Amino acid sequence: MLGIDAGGSSTSWLLLAGDGETIAAGRVGPVSGIELGPADDEGSAVSPSLANLAELVSACLEHQVPAMVVAGVTGLDSASPVAERFEDFLAARLGVARGRVTVLGDLTTAYLAAFEPSVGVLLYAGTGSAALFLARDGSTIRAGGHGYLIDDAGGGYWIGREALKRVLRRADSSGAAPGGVLARALFARLGGDDWPSVRTAVYGGGRAALAALTPLVAHAAQRGDPDAVAVLATAGSELARLAAVVLGRLGQVLPVSLAGGVAACGEPLLGSLREALPAGVRFSVAGGEPVEAAARLAARLLAGDTTLPTAS
């Protein structure tokens, strides 16, 4: 089984044996439905997303042809023309039957790894952020997921940006690079505490460069840095707001589960999230990485243990 977690910062893949043991795993560049470009008449990759997928397939085929593939891809809707195009591309490159490849929105993949349809609300916080309720008939209620240019509060890009913004505002006020655990960690990652270094790293690296700062913020918060703690606490309340919006539209109290890389930020974020959720909501952190969820879903589909919800 091949699981793929395709995001705006990078794309990971995991090839599992029938007994659940890892055969191979790897990482390639970002893959996004939003950024999918045209393909030529022979179907060769032209867009960066398809080029990265082609690299992933080549790496996978060095080990084994998968029997089932599930990919969760950011920037697309399940069963959309873009999803179908990705399915066609993967099936052709892997040399497997079209019905053996399923491409879903990354939120759907994560939801089905955490809940059966209609059972709960998924909070997903990777580079971006969103909340999703998936019904048995395939219909959805979602909040957020509007992308980093509009919102995505509480996601990795937002956390990195907010942390750097706080540090740079302190530098503006004092006329010198501020001290503290967070500031030192950020400037070390960015290659210097002067504006030309920061500008080059951020605007040359795009949203992935800012999202990559999130683990540094989490580490600084663990060491008590007040700016890092404040950023993560705000991130938690923003994520809780997304879940509360979906629960409000449903008109009922359901469990909420948090998935995605931001879940590793620890108690400053998780505690704030729990506290801001509506009363009576049972909260949990989804186990494992999103790529593992995709591979496990592929195994369940292959075994016939689950089916994907479809609109009636």
Short mmCIF file of the C-alpha atoms (twelve columns), coordinates in Angstrom:
data_MODEL
# 
_entry.id   MODEL 
# 
loop_
_atom_site.group_PDB 
_atom_site.id 
_atom_site.type_symbol 
_atom_site.label_atom_id 
_atom_site.label_alt_id 
_atom_site.label_comp_id 
_atom_site.label_asym_id 
_atom_site.label_seq_id 
_atom_site.Cartn_x 
_atom_site.Cartn_y 
_atom_site.Cartn_z 
_atom_site.pdbx_PDB_model_num 
ATOM 1   C CA . MET A 1   0.000   0.000  0.000   1 
ATOM 2   C CA . LEU A 2   1.260   3.443  -0.935  1 
ATOM 3   C CA . GLY A 3   0.198   6.421  1.151   1 
ATOM 4   C CA . ILE A 4   0.915   9.970  0.019   1 
ATOM 5   C CA . ASP A 5   0.551   13.172 2.018   1 
ATOM 6   C CA . ALA A 6   0.916   16.044 -0.449  1 
ATOM 7   C CA . GLY A 7   1.197   19.519 0.994   1 
ATOM 8   C CA . GLY A 8   2.217   23.029 0.194   1 
ATOM 9   C CA . SER A 9   5.591   22.666 1.928   1 
ATOM 10  C CA . SER A 10  6.596   19.128 0.962   1 
ATOM 11  C CA . THR A 11  5.170   15.734 0.021   1 
ATOM 12  C CA . SER A 12  5.849   12.541 1.951   1 
ATOM 13  C CA . TRP A 13  5.192   8.965  0.867   1 
ATOM 14  C CA . LEU A 14  5.089   5.644  2.685   1 
ATOM 15  C CA . LEU A 15  5.055   2.139  1.180   1 
ATOM 16  C CA . LEU A 16  3.674   -0.509 3.545   1 
ATOM 17  C CA . ALA A 17  3.703   -4.293 3.290   1 
ATOM 18  C CA . GLY A 18  0.557   -6.309 3.875   1 
ATOM 19  C CA . ASP A 19  1.559   -6.895 7.492   1 
ATOM 20  C CA . GLY A 20  1.907   -3.163 8.068   1 
ATOM 21  C CA . GLU A 21  5.708   -3.121 8.049   1 
ATOM 22  C CA . THR A 22  7.418   -0.233 6.262   1 
ATOM 23  C CA . ILE A 23  9.020   -1.150 2.954   1 
ATOM 24  C CA . ALA A 24  10.196  2.332  2.031   1 
ATOM 25  C CA . ALA A 25  9.452   5.994  2.680   1 
ATOM 26  C CA . GLY A 26  10.613  9.312  1.367   1 
ATOM 27  C CA . ARG A 27  9.913   12.965 0.753   1 
ATOM 28  C CA . VAL A 28  9.779   15.131 -2.364  1 
ATOM 29  C CA . GLY A 29  8.832   18.724 -3.067  1 
ATOM 30  C CA . PRO A 30  5.347   20.251 -2.670  1 
ATOM 31  C CA . VAL A 31  2.315   18.972 -4.577  1 
ATOM 32  C CA . SER A 32  -0.858  21.065 -4.675  1 
ATOM 33  C CA . GLY A 33  -4.085  20.967 -6.609  1 
ATOM 34  C CA . ILE A 34  -4.071  24.748 -6.736  1 
ATOM 35  C CA . GLU A 35  -0.703  24.876 -8.453  1 
ATOM 36  C CA . LEU A 36  -1.334  22.077 -10.960 1 
ATOM 37  C CA . GLY A 37  -0.309  23.214 -14.409 1 
ATOM 38  C CA . PRO A 38  -0.925  21.828 -17.901 1 
ATOM 39  C CA . ALA A 39  0.439   18.592 -19.287 1 
ATOM 40  C CA . ASP A 40  1.498   17.956 -22.849 1 
ATOM 41  C CA . ASP A 41  -0.141  15.488 -25.222 1 
ATOM 42  C CA . GLU A 42  2.009   12.626 -23.941 1 
ATOM 43  C CA . GLY A 43  1.017   13.383 -20.361 1 
ATOM 44  C CA . SER A 44  4.518   14.291 -19.253 1 
ATOM 45  C CA . ALA A 45  4.894   16.501 -16.238 1 
ATOM 46  C CA . VAL A 46  5.100   20.204 -16.896 1 
ATOM 47  C CA . SER A 47  3.984   21.667 -13.584 1 
ATOM 48  C CA . PRO A 48  6.191   21.460 -10.470 1 
ATOM 49  C CA . SER A 49  3.480   19.407 -8.747  1 
ATOM 50  C CA . LEU A 50  3.471   16.741 -11.439 1 
ATOM 51  C CA . ALA A 51  7.259   16.779 -11.626 1 
ATOM 52  C CA . ASN A 52  7.433   16.108 -7.894  1 
ATOM 53  C CA . LEU A 53  4.848   13.330 -8.189  1 
ATOM 54  C CA . ALA A 54  6.884   11.766 -10.994 1 
ATOM 55  C CA . GLU A 55  9.940   11.811 -8.724  1 
ATOM 56  C CA . LEU A 56  7.900   10.162 -5.957  1 
ATOM 57  C CA . VAL A 57  6.675   7.410  -8.286  1 
ATOM 58  C CA . SER A 58  10.185  6.671  -9.512  1 
ATOM 59  C CA . ALA A 59  11.418  6.321  -5.943  1 
ATOM 60  C CA . CYS A 60  8.512   4.041  -5.016  1 
ATOM 61  C CA . LEU A 61  9.021   1.784  -8.038  1 
ATOM 62  C CA . GLU A 62  12.609  1.150  -7.006  1 
ATOM 63  C CA . HIS A 63  11.055  -1.013 -4.282  1 
ATOM 64  C CA . GLN A 64  7.661   -2.347 -5.380  1 
ATOM 65  C CA . VAL A 65  4.532   -1.665 -7.403  1 
ATOM 66  C CA . PRO A 66  1.785   -0.863 -4.872  1 
ATOM 67  C CA . ALA A 67  -1.482  -2.780 -4.850  1 
ATOM 68  C CA . MET A 68  -3.459  0.219  -3.594  1 
ATOM 69  C CA . VAL A 69  -2.717  3.943  -3.448  1 
ATOM 70  C CA . VAL A 70  -4.341  6.682  -1.386  1 
ATOM 71  C CA . ALA A 71  -3.122  10.256 -1.697  1 
ATOM 72  C CA . GLY A 72  -4.288  13.179 0.364   1 
ATOM 73  C CA . VAL A 73  -3.550  16.344 -1.587  1 
ATOM 74  C CA . THR A 74  -3.884  19.929 -0.461  1 
ATOM 75  C CA . GLY A 75  -5.724  22.419 -2.642  1 
ATOM 76  C CA . LEU A 76  -8.294  20.108 -4.193  1 
ATOM 77  C CA . ASP A 77  -11.697 18.541 -3.523  1 
ATOM 78  C CA . SER A 78  -12.289 14.807 -3.607  1 
ATOM 79  C CA . ALA A 79  -13.881 13.532 -6.843  1 
ATOM 80  C CA . SER A 80  -13.068 16.810 -8.593  1 
ATOM 81  C CA . PRO A 81  -11.561 16.995 -12.107 1 
ATOM 82  C CA . VAL A 82  -8.211  17.941 -10.563 1 
ATOM 83  C CA . ALA A 83  -8.334  14.896 -8.251  1 
ATOM 84  C CA . GLU A 84  -9.185  12.678 -11.209 1 
ATOM 85  C CA . ARG A 85  -6.272  14.082 -13.148 1 
ATOM 86  C CA . PHE A 86  -3.917  13.230 -10.328 1 
ATOM 87  C CA . GLU A 87  -5.428  9.719  -10.207 1 
ATOM 88  C CA . ASP A 88  -4.861  9.250  -13.934 1 
ATOM 89  C CA . PHE A 89  -1.284  10.478 -13.630 1 
ATOM 90  C CA . LEU A 90  -0.427  8.192  -10.701 1 
ATOM 91  C CA . ALA A 91  -2.092  5.126  -12.218 1 
ATOM 92  C CA . ALA A 92  -0.267  5.593  -15.533 1 
ATOM 93  C CA . ARG A 93  3.131   6.228  -13.938 1 
ATOM 94  C CA . LEU A 94  2.806   3.362  -11.440 1 
ATOM 95  C CA . GLY A 95  1.398   0.961  -14.017 1 
ATOM 96  C CA . VAL A 96  -1.630  0.004  -11.913 1 
ATOM 97  C CA . ALA A 97  -5.344  -0.124 -12.647 1 
ATOM 98  C CA . ARG A 98  -7.125  3.204  -12.412 1 
ATOM 99  C CA . GLY A 99  -9.431  1.838  -9.697  1 
ATOM 100 C CA . ARG A 100 -6.436  1.146  -7.460  1 
ATOM 101 C CA . VAL A 101 -5.668  4.845  -7.021  1 
ATOM 102 C CA . THR A 102 -7.707  7.230  -4.876  1 
ATOM 103 C CA . VAL A 103 -6.867  10.915 -4.589  1 
ATOM 104 C CA . LEU A 104 -8.708  12.817 -1.888  1 
ATOM 105 C CA . GLY A 105 -8.477  16.250 -0.391  1 
ATOM 106 C CA . ASP A 106 -5.968  16.044 2.439   1 
ATOM 107 C CA . LEU A 107 -8.727  16.897 4.896   1 
ATOM 108 C CA . THR A 108 -10.805 13.913 3.802   1 
ATOM 109 C CA . THR A 109 -7.893  11.512 4.150   1 
ATOM 110 C CA . ALA A 110 -7.122  12.780 7.631   1 
ATOM 111 C CA . TYR A 111 -10.808 12.659 8.629   1 
ATOM 112 C CA . LEU A 112 -11.229 9.019  7.589   1 
ATOM 113 C CA . ALA A 113 -8.101  8.103  9.527   1 
ATOM 114 C CA . ALA A 114 -9.518  9.697  12.678  1 
ATOM 115 C CA . PHE A 115 -13.267 8.998  12.416  1 
ATOM 116 C CA . GLU A 116 -15.861 7.006  10.619  1 
ATOM 117 C CA . PRO A 117 -18.144 9.364  8.666   1 
ATOM 118 C CA . SER A 118 -20.546 11.438 10.799  1 
ATOM 119 C CA . VAL A 119 -18.757 10.593 14.059  1 
ATOM 120 C CA . GLY A 120 -16.688 13.704 14.799  1 
ATOM 121 C CA . VAL A 121 -15.054 16.920 13.643  1 
ATOM 122 C CA . LEU A 122 -11.493 16.919 12.380  1 
ATOM 123 C CA . LEU A 123 -9.176  19.843 12.962  1 
ATOM 124 C CA . TYR A 124 -6.305  19.762 10.498  1 
ATOM 125 C CA . ALA A 125 -3.331  22.039 11.039  1 
ATOM 126 C CA . GLY A 126 -0.357  21.539 8.762   1 
ATOM 127 C CA . THR A 127 0.979   24.426 6.734   1 
ATOM 128 C CA . GLY A 128 -2.608  25.731 6.765   1 
ATOM 129 C CA . SER A 129 -5.654  25.064 8.946   1 
ATOM 130 C CA . ALA A 130 -9.238  23.879 8.528   1 
ATOM 131 C CA . ALA A 131 -12.030 21.951 10.264  1 
ATOM 132 C CA . LEU A 132 -14.178 19.267 8.624   1 
ATOM 133 C CA . PHE A 133 -17.265 17.181 9.308   1 
ATOM 134 C CA . LEU A 134 -17.787 14.388 6.764   1 
ATOM 135 C CA . ALA A 135 -21.253 12.811 6.610   1 
ATOM 136 C CA . ARG A 136 -22.062 9.265  5.535   1 
ATOM 137 C CA . ASP A 137 -23.598 10.536 2.292   1 
ATOM 138 C CA . GLY A 138 -20.365 12.308 1.371   1 
ATOM 139 C CA . SER A 139 -21.604 15.810 2.159   1 
ATOM 140 C CA . THR A 140 -19.356 18.022 4.253   1 
ATOM 141 C CA . ILE A 141 -19.393 20.978 6.603   1 
ATOM 142 C CA . ARG A 142 -16.079 22.786 6.788   1 
ATOM 143 C CA . ALA A 143 -14.559 25.966 8.100   1 
ATOM 144 C CA . GLY A 144 -11.250 27.568 7.263   1 
ATOM 145 C CA . GLY A 145 -8.900  26.164 4.668   1 
ATOM 146 C CA . HIS A 146 -8.871  29.468 2.811   1 
ATOM 147 C CA . GLY A 147 -5.126  29.474 2.264   1 
ATOM 148 C CA . TYR A 148 -2.261  31.489 3.652   1 
ATOM 149 C CA . LEU A 149 -3.001  34.582 1.586   1 
ATOM 150 C CA . ILE A 150 -6.390  34.929 3.286   1 
ATOM 151 C CA . ASP A 151 -6.303  33.255 6.701   1 
ATOM 152 C CA . ASP A 152 -5.130  29.756 7.791   1 
ATOM 153 C CA . ALA A 153 -4.787  31.020 11.371  1 
ATOM 154 C CA . GLY A 154 -3.265  28.409 13.666  1 
ATOM 155 C CA . GLY A 155 -1.459  26.593 10.855  1 
ATOM 156 C CA . GLY A 156 2.286   26.214 10.496  1 
ATOM 157 C CA . TYR A 157 2.777   29.116 8.112   1 
ATOM 158 C CA . TRP A 158 0.733   31.390 10.379  1 
ATOM 159 C CA . ILE A 159 2.698   30.311 13.476  1 
ATOM 160 C CA . GLY A 160 6.028   30.954 11.782  1 
ATOM 161 C CA . ARG A 161 4.884   34.308 10.457  1 
ATOM 162 C CA . GLU A 162 3.437   35.489 13.765  1 
ATOM 163 C CA . ALA A 163 6.560   34.485 15.663  1 
ATOM 164 C CA . LEU A 164 8.859   36.245 13.224  1 
ATOM 165 C CA . LYS A 165 6.601   39.299 13.207  1 
ATOM 166 C CA . ARG A 166 6.857   39.591 16.989  1 
ATOM 167 C CA . VAL A 167 10.631  39.311 16.902  1 
ATOM 168 C CA . LEU A 168 11.021  41.845 14.096  1 
ATOM 169 C CA . ARG A 169 8.726   44.327 15.833  1 
ATOM 170 C CA . ARG A 170 10.919  44.094 18.897  1 
ATOM 171 C CA . ALA A 171 13.942  44.712 16.699  1 
ATOM 172 C CA . ASP A 172 12.236  47.767 15.179  1 
ATOM 173 C CA . SER A 173 11.492  49.182 18.637  1 
ATOM 174 C CA . SER A 174 14.965  48.682 20.058  1 
ATOM 175 C CA . GLY A 175 17.032  49.275 16.953  1 
ATOM 176 C CA . ALA A 176 18.913  46.037 17.589  1 
ATOM 177 C CA . ALA A 177 18.302  42.317 17.361  1 
ATOM 178 C CA . PRO A 178 16.298  41.220 20.414  1 
ATOM 179 C CA . GLY A 179 17.520  38.512 22.735  1 
ATOM 180 C CA . GLY A 180 15.574  35.500 23.944  1 
ATOM 181 C CA . VAL A 181 15.290  31.850 22.982  1 
ATOM 182 C CA . LEU A 182 12.836  32.442 20.155  1 
ATOM 183 C CA . ALA A 183 14.705  35.316 18.518  1 
ATOM 184 C CA . ARG A 184 18.033  33.499 18.607  1 
ATOM 185 C CA . ALA A 185 16.523  30.336 17.116  1 
ATOM 186 C CA . LEU A 186 14.706  32.168 14.329  1 
ATOM 187 C CA . PHE A 187 17.694  34.277 13.331  1 
ATOM 188 C CA . ALA A 188 19.977  31.231 13.345  1 
ATOM 189 C CA . ARG A 189 17.612  29.378 11.000  1 
ATOM 190 C CA . LEU A 190 17.232  32.395 8.721   1 
ATOM 191 C CA . GLY A 191 20.948  32.979 8.409   1 
ATOM 192 C CA . GLY A 192 21.344  36.207 10.344  1 
ATOM 193 C CA . ASP A 193 19.614  38.879 12.396  1 
ATOM 194 C CA . ASP A 194 19.984  41.644 9.809   1 
ATOM 195 C CA . TRP A 195 17.099  42.510 7.503   1 
ATOM 196 C CA . PRO A 196 18.848  41.501 4.235   1 
ATOM 197 C CA . SER A 197 19.417  37.985 5.622   1 
ATOM 198 C CA . VAL A 198 15.853  37.678 6.890   1 
ATOM 199 C CA . ARG A 199 14.410  39.068 3.674   1 
ATOM 200 C CA . THR A 200 16.418  36.687 1.491   1 
ATOM 201 C CA . ALA A 201 15.483  33.622 3.554   1 
ATOM 202 C CA . VAL A 202 11.775  34.443 3.808   1 
ATOM 203 C CA . TYR A 203 11.016  35.851 0.390   1 
ATOM 204 C CA . GLY A 204 13.336  33.400 -1.317  1 
ATOM 205 C CA . GLY A 205 11.894  30.405 0.506   1 
ATOM 206 C CA . GLY A 206 8.195   31.254 0.307   1 
ATOM 207 C CA . ARG A 207 5.594   29.840 2.648   1 
ATOM 208 C CA . ALA A 208 7.630   26.677 3.246   1 
ATOM 209 C CA . ALA A 209 10.380  28.786 4.830   1 
ATOM 210 C CA . LEU A 210 7.968   30.293 7.339   1 
ATOM 211 C CA . ALA A 211 6.153   27.022 8.059   1 
ATOM 212 C CA . ALA A 212 9.529   25.428 8.805   1 
ATOM 213 C CA . LEU A 213 9.937   27.843 11.729  1 
ATOM 214 C CA . THR A 214 7.076   26.200 13.647  1 
ATOM 215 C CA . PRO A 215 9.188   23.536 15.409  1 
ATOM 216 C CA . LEU A 216 11.523  26.311 16.581  1 
ATOM 217 C CA . VAL A 217 8.553   28.171 18.062  1 
ATOM 218 C CA . ALA A 218 7.430   24.992 19.840  1 
ATOM 219 C CA . HIS A 219 10.926  24.414 21.235  1 
ATOM 220 C CA . ALA A 220 11.196  28.018 22.435  1 
ATOM 221 C CA . ALA A 221 7.783   27.725 24.119  1 
ATOM 222 C CA . GLN A 222 8.932   24.597 25.964  1 
ATOM 223 C CA . ARG A 223 11.799  26.687 27.333  1 
ATOM 224 C CA . GLY A 224 9.383   29.367 28.475  1 
ATOM 225 C CA . ASP A 225 9.931   32.062 25.871  1 
ATOM 226 C CA . PRO A 226 6.939   34.412 26.351  1 
ATOM 227 C CA . ASP A 227 6.583   35.341 22.674  1 
ATOM 228 C CA . ALA A 228 6.575   31.691 21.599  1 
ATOM 229 C CA . VAL A 229 4.054   30.766 24.302  1 
ATOM 230 C CA . ALA A 230 1.784   33.643 23.265  1 
ATOM 231 C CA . VAL A 231 1.894   32.693 19.580  1 
ATOM 232 C CA . LEU A 232 1.043   29.056 20.262  1 
ATOM 233 C CA . ALA A 233 -1.732  29.967 22.711  1 
ATOM 234 C CA . THR A 234 -3.320  32.180 20.077  1 
ATOM 235 C CA . ALA A 235 -2.910  29.424 17.493  1 
ATOM 236 C CA . GLY A 236 -4.777  27.020 19.771  1 
ATOM 237 C CA . SER A 237 -7.681  29.396 20.254  1 
ATOM 238 C CA . GLU A 238 -7.867  30.010 16.501  1 
ATOM 239 C CA . LEU A 239 -8.048  26.279 15.824  1 
ATOM 240 C CA . ALA A 240 -10.743 25.874 18.481  1 
ATOM 241 C CA . ARG A 241 -12.724 28.602 16.747  1 
ATOM 242 C CA . LEU A 242 -12.756 26.550 13.531  1 
ATOM 243 C CA . ALA A 243 -14.084 23.495 15.357  1 
ATOM 244 C CA . ALA A 244 -16.692 25.578 17.170  1 
ATOM 245 C CA . VAL A 245 -17.942 26.988 13.860  1 
ATOM 246 C CA . VAL A 246 -18.500 23.493 12.441  1 
ATOM 247 C CA . LEU A 247 -20.122 22.218 15.647  1 
ATOM 248 C CA . GLY A 248 -22.383 25.270 15.702  1 
ATOM 249 C CA . ARG A 249 -23.549 24.628 12.168  1 
ATOM 250 C CA . LEU A 250 -24.206 20.987 13.039  1 
ATOM 251 C CA . GLY A 251 -26.118 21.977 16.164  1 
ATOM 252 C CA . GLN A 252 -24.641 19.146 18.226  1 
ATOM 253 C CA . VAL A 253 -21.643 18.251 20.351  1 
ATOM 254 C CA . LEU A 254 -19.251 15.760 18.753  1 
ATOM 255 C CA . PRO A 255 -15.675 14.669 19.472  1 
ATOM 256 C CA . VAL A 256 -12.927 16.808 17.972  1 
ATOM 257 C CA . SER A 257 -9.577  15.434 16.855  1 
ATOM 258 C CA . LEU A 258 -6.502  17.421 15.834  1 
ATOM 259 C CA . ALA A 259 -4.264  16.117 13.032  1 
ATOM 260 C CA . GLY A 260 -1.306  17.561 11.160  1 
ATOM 261 C CA . GLY A 261 2.186   18.674 12.055  1 
ATOM 262 C CA . VAL A 262 1.059   21.520 14.314  1 
ATOM 263 C CA . ALA A 263 -0.280  18.937 16.773  1 
ATOM 264 C CA . ALA A 264 3.344   18.367 17.809  1 
ATOM 265 C CA . CYS A 265 3.628   21.922 19.192  1 
ATOM 266 C CA . GLY A 266 2.768   20.698 22.661  1 
ATOM 267 C CA . GLU A 267 0.794   21.948 25.624  1 
ATOM 268 C CA . PRO A 268 0.976   25.721 25.019  1 
ATOM 269 C CA . LEU A 269 -1.110  25.155 21.891  1 
ATOM 270 C CA . LEU A 270 -3.096  22.087 22.980  1 
ATOM 271 C CA . GLY A 271 -4.057  23.517 26.348  1 
ATOM 272 C CA . SER A 272 -5.335  26.707 24.773  1 
ATOM 273 C CA . LEU A 273 -7.271  24.696 22.205  1 
ATOM 274 C CA . ARG A 274 -8.964  22.495 24.813  1 
ATOM 275 C CA . GLU A 275 -9.895  25.481 26.925  1 
ATOM 276 C CA . ALA A 276 -11.471 27.337 24.006  1 
ATOM 277 C CA . LEU A 277 -13.594 24.436 22.723  1 
ATOM 278 C CA . PRO A 278 -17.328 24.400 23.529  1 
ATOM 279 C CA . ALA A 279 -18.288 22.757 26.819  1 
ATOM 280 C CA . GLY A 280 -18.660 18.986 26.688  1 
ATOM 281 C CA . VAL A 281 -16.500 18.420 23.610  1 
ATOM 282 C CA . ARG A 282 -14.177 15.425 23.887  1 
ATOM 283 C CA . PHE A 283 -10.805 16.374 22.398  1 
ATOM 284 C CA . SER A 284 -7.967  14.165 21.195  1 
ATOM 285 C CA . VAL A 285 -4.845  14.341 19.083  1 
ATOM 286 C CA . ALA A 286 -4.881  11.997 16.105  1 
ATOM 287 C CA . GLY A 287 -2.124  9.398  16.282  1 
ATOM 288 C CA . GLY A 288 0.540   9.093  13.624  1 
ATOM 289 C CA . GLU A 289 1.542   11.205 10.667  1 
ATOM 290 C CA . PRO A 290 -0.861  12.074 7.815   1 
ATOM 291 C CA . VAL A 291 1.125   9.900  5.413   1 
ATOM 292 C CA . GLU A 292 0.595   6.946  7.757   1 
ATOM 293 C CA . ALA A 293 -3.127  7.711  7.760   1 
ATOM 294 C CA . ALA A 294 -3.188  7.596  3.957   1 
ATOM 295 C CA . ALA A 295 -1.336  4.273  3.878   1 
ATOM 296 C CA . ARG A 296 -3.636  2.781  6.527   1 
ATOM 297 C CA . LEU A 297 -6.676  3.939  4.581   1 
ATOM 298 C CA . ALA A 298 -5.235  2.266  1.470   1 
ATOM 299 C CA . ALA A 299 -4.889  -0.979 3.450   1 
ATOM 300 C CA . ARG A 300 -8.479  -0.780 4.668   1 
ATOM 301 C CA . LEU A 301 -9.784  -0.118 1.159   1 
ATOM 302 C CA . LEU A 302 -7.779  -3.038 -0.221  1 
ATOM 303 C CA . ALA A 303 -9.089  -5.361 2.488   1 
ATOM 304 C CA . GLY A 304 -12.673 -4.159 2.006   1 
ATOM 305 C CA . ASP A 305 -12.848 -2.990 5.628   1 
ATOM 306 C CA . THR A 306 -14.137 0.440  4.664   1 
ATOM 307 C CA . THR A 307 -15.663 2.311  1.769   1 
ATOM 308 C CA . LEU A 308 -15.429 5.936  0.859   1 
ATOM 309 C CA . PRO A 309 -18.577 7.963  1.507   1 
ATOM 310 C CA . THR A 310 -20.302 8.957  -1.704  1 
ATOM 311 C CA . ALA A 311 -23.053 11.479 -2.328  1 
ATOM 312 C CA . SER A 312 -26.507 9.929  -2.704  1 
# 
